[in-house]
Amino acid sequence: MAKELTKFESEMQKVLLDERAKLLESIKEREKQDSQKETSNFTSGDEADQRSQFEELVTESSLRAYDLKRLKAIENALGRISAGTYGKCMKCGKKISQERLRAMPQALLCISCKNDTETKKARLDAINKNQRSSEEYSQSDDDSSDGDNENDD
């Protein structure tokens, strides 16, 4: 027998169900609009028109992917409510504050773990950026030395 939901869990379940319904309606509306468009033919119009059509398709595709990602997060949160694990940090196991859950009902991490994750990601991004810059510098240095060799002949 499933445990009875707390008042807060019931509140969050309603919020998530409402959000899911709005999102599904938005997805349905976008699909309806997409089916009315003639997007499969890039041969009409000049190059600028074709580029514009392509960019529109890329944008629509990105929006669809984002909507599906949000829908999955909402479904997962609803599953955690049903399983009795909603509001528990997936990293440290501590309770996620109600304030955070009200702001982001599908949150997986407490604010402390989320900040730690973002800090680590920022450090990795900085390291990767520095490595790319070093590689580009090294390549440009190699290119300039190749040019010097040609002038030495």
C-alpha positions as CSV (number, residue, x, y, z in Angstrom):
1,M,0.0,0.0,0.0
2,A,1.4,3.4,-1.0
3,K,2.1,5.9,1.7
4,E,-0.1,8.8,2.0
5,L,1.3,12.1,0.6
6,T,2.1,14.9,2.9
7,K,0.4,18.3,2.3
8,F,3.6,19.6,0.7
9,E,3.9,16.5,-1.6
10,S,0.3,16.9,-2.7
11,E,0.9,20.6,-3.4
12,M,4.0,19.8,-5.5
13,Q,2.2,16.9,-7.3
14,K,-0.6,19.4,-8.3
15,V,2.0,21.9,-9.5
16,L,3.9,19.3,-11.5
17,L,0.7,17.9,-13.0
18,D,-0.4,21.4,-14.0
19,E,3.0,22.1,-15.5
20,R,3.0,18.8,-17.4
21,A,-0.5,19.6,-18.8
22,K,0.6,23.0,-20.0
23,L,3.8,21.6,-21.5
24,L,1.9,18.8,-23.3
25,E,-0.5,21.4,-24.7
26,S,2.4,23.5,-25.9
27,I,4.0,20.5,-27.5
28,K,0.8,19.6,-29.2
29,E,0.3,23.2,-30.5
30,R,3.8,23.3,-31.8
31,E,3.4,20.0,-33.6
32,K,0.1,21.3,-35.1
33,Q,1.9,24.4,-36.4
34,D,4.8,22.3,-37.7
35,S,2.5,20.1,-39.7
36,Q,0.9,23.1,-41.3
37,K,4.3,24.5,-42.4
38,E,6.0,23.3,-45.6
39,T,9.4,22.7,-44.1
40,S,10.6,19.8,-46.1
41,N,11.3,21.8,-49.2
42,F,14.4,24.0,-49.0
43,T,14.6,24.4,-52.8
44,S,12.2,27.3,-53.0
45,G,13.5,30.8,-52.5
46,D,17.0,32.2,-52.6
47,E,19.9,31.2,-50.5
48,A,18.9,33.7,-47.7
49,D,15.3,32.2,-47.6
50,Q,16.7,28.7,-47.4
51,R,19.1,29.6,-44.6
52,S,16.3,31.3,-42.7
53,Q,14.1,28.2,-43.2
54,F,17.0,26.0,-42.0
55,E,17.6,28.2,-38.9
56,E,13.9,28.1,-38.1
57,L,14.0,24.3,-38.2
58,V,17.0,24.1,-36.0
59,T,15.4,26.5,-33.5
60,E,12.1,24.4,-33.5
61,S,14.1,21.2,-33.1
62,S,16.0,22.7,-30.1
63,L,12.7,23.9,-28.5
64,R,11.2,20.4,-29.0
65,A,14.3,18.8,-27.4
66,Y,14.1,21.2,-24.5
67,D,10.4,20.6,-24.0
68,L,10.9,16.8,-24.0
69,K,13.8,17.2,-21.5
70,R,11.5,19.3,-19.2
71,L,8.7,16.7,-19.6
72,K,11.0,13.9,-18.6
73,A,12.1,15.9,-15.5
74,I,8.5,16.5,-14.5
75,E,7.6,12.8,-15.1
76,N,10.6,11.8,-13.0
77,A,9.6,14.1,-10.2
78,L,6.1,12.7,-10.2
79,G,7.6,9.2,-10.0
80,R,9.7,10.3,-7.0
81,I,6.5,11.6,-5.3
82,S,4.8,8.2,-5.9
83,A,7.9,6.3,-4.7
84,G,8.2,8.4,-1.5
85,T,11.6,9.8,-2.4
86,Y,10.6,13.3,-3.6
87,G,12.5,16.1,-1.9
88,K,15.5,13.9,-1.1
89,C,18.8,15.0,-2.6
90,M,20.1,12.4,-5.1
91,K,23.7,13.2,-4.2
92,C,23.9,13.6,-0.4
93,G,20.5,12.2,0.6
94,K,19.5,15.2,2.7
95,K,16.2,17.0,2.4
96,I,15.9,19.6,-0.4
97,S,14.4,22.7,1.0
98,Q,10.7,23.4,0.3
99,E,11.7,26.8,-0.9
100,R,13.9,25.3,-3.6
101,L,11.3,22.7,-4.5
102,R,8.7,25.5,-4.9
103,A,11.0,27.4,-7.2
104,M,12.0,24.2,-9.1
105,P,9.6,21.4,-8.4
106,Q,11.7,18.9,-10.4
107,A,15.0,19.6,-8.5
108,L,17.2,16.6,-7.9
109,L,19.8,18.2,-5.7
110,C,19.8,20.3,-2.6
111,I,21.2,23.8,-3.1
112,S,24.5,22.9,-1.5
113,C,25.1,19.9,-3.9
114,K,23.8,21.9,-6.9
115,N,26.3,24.7,-6.1
116,D,29.1,22.1,-5.7
117,T,28.2,20.6,-9.1
118,E,28.1,24.0,-10.8
119,T,31.4,25.0,-9.3
120,K,33.1,21.8,-10.5
121,K,31.5,22.2,-13.9
122,A,32.8,25.8,-14.1
123,R,36.3,24.7,-13.2
124,L,36.2,21.9,-15.8
125,D,34.9,24.4,-18.4
126,A,37.8,26.8,-17.5
127,I,40.3,24.0,-17.8
128,N,39.0,22.9,-21.1
129,K,38.9,26.5,-22.4
130,N,42.6,26.9,-21.3
131,Q,43.5,23.7,-23.0
132,R,41.9,24.7,-26.2
133,S,43.5,28.1,-26.0
134,S,46.9,26.4,-25.5
135,E,46.4,24.1,-28.4
136,E,45.3,26.9,-30.6
137,Y,48.4,28.9,-29.6
138,S,50.6,25.9,-30.2
139,Q,49.1,25.4,-33.6
140,S,49.5,29.0,-34.6
141,D,53.1,28.9,-33.3
142,D,53.6,25.8,-35.5
143,D,52.0,27.6,-38.5
144,S,54.3,30.6,-38.0
145,S,57.4,28.4,-37.8
146,D,56.4,26.7,-41.0
147,G,56.2,30.0,-42.7
148,D,59.7,30.9,-41.3
149,N,61.1,27.8,-42.8
150,E,59.8,28.7,-46.3
151,N,61.6,32.1,-46.1
152,D,64.9,30.5,-45.1
153,D,65.2,28.6,-48.5
